[in-house]
């Protein structure tokens, strides 16, 4: 398969980037998208050129680091997958593929296709946890009965891998789906209810401070989320926030 | 309060509440307008009541104008913030693959509706204010029907009104149901709300279009 690639190259955070064209031949359909980039990098290194920096870790769809916008969509043309789960058989011989980093003011580019997603970490640190006494008298979480529906919803919210596809897909670069998943996974459980009001206030405040945009309910985030996190979580966070604010 | 309004969620709730208020107002507006098609006399009576009742004029009217201003001002403020949230744009961005056109272009449909409101206020509100308070004309409870029909005589105005109502329909198509999501309502009633939104977004603007065209082609008056 012969492919024409247009890839964002940027020396460092302070430099201005640009799209650079590459032509690749002999690409097999069974290669993953990241393997295709590995091959391209081997070629570049052989030629003595600077390889393209891109994030990757687990290569099995759970780490969420492969933050690439491929042909205008986060993680490429398919839904419910990350880039490492995207295979070259999804493309045709002669295709042009545009590869860019996820774009948001809160996700500055570090180099080439690598972005800084610490904004998500700071939102998580603002309240995305449950304070538990670990002095030896900790109550076993499984000793508290939780109805199945709540447990399932909480688990579904907790499957968010923090990849940032929601922000990348949103026309407003809003982080509401990510933040709401992290709020919901605790808000739905009795262990998380204790700190629910402080949590939602702190996490929303941090989300706003990071400079993400506002949610306009387009639903793009839900479509592009590799884990299928539902918009229900955003509505839940809105409820939690309004109720926490009313309590003062 | 100002600290609360700096929160993205609170701002969205303000958008949702002001939007829902305007959605409810549209029912009142279209009901009165429909009277102009069914029974001109009733239209005159209702219009005169709306124009001279103290509560309507000095309580409801300012609240309505405030609602309009809040909805538009907040809408544009949020849009500016949203644009800032992506300082470098994508070379390729396929928004149509994951979100409907109406939801991605609320600012466009909103701006057209705002421009329309400028014309609409000039046509009716400024005219009324001038008639009553500047020229201080005596109350005439029979003038409204003829004035309304006369407004729709020119083709250009009718066309502009019809285009604006189409954009209003698109705005409501997303905005009505979206306001419930912004206020935290996403439950077993959501499919019903979405269905009702689609019916509302078609029926109300279509009624306004029908009224404008009816008066443009009014067989009795022209």
Interface residues (C-beta under 8 A of the other chain):
Chain A: X6 X8 X19 X69 X71 X72 X73 X77 X98 X100 X103 X104 X105 X106 X109 X169 X171 X172 X173 X174 X176 X204 X205 X207 X208 X211 X212 X213 X214 X215 X216 X217 X218 X219 X220 X223 X224 X231 X232 X234 X235 X236 X237 X238 X239 X240 X241 X242 X245
Chain B: X4 X6 X7 X8 X9 X10 X11 X12 X13 X78 X81 X82 X84 X85 X86 X87 X88 X89 X90 X91 X92 X93 X94 X95 X97 X98 X99 X100 X103 X104 X106 X174 X178 X181 X182 X183 X184 X185 X186 X187
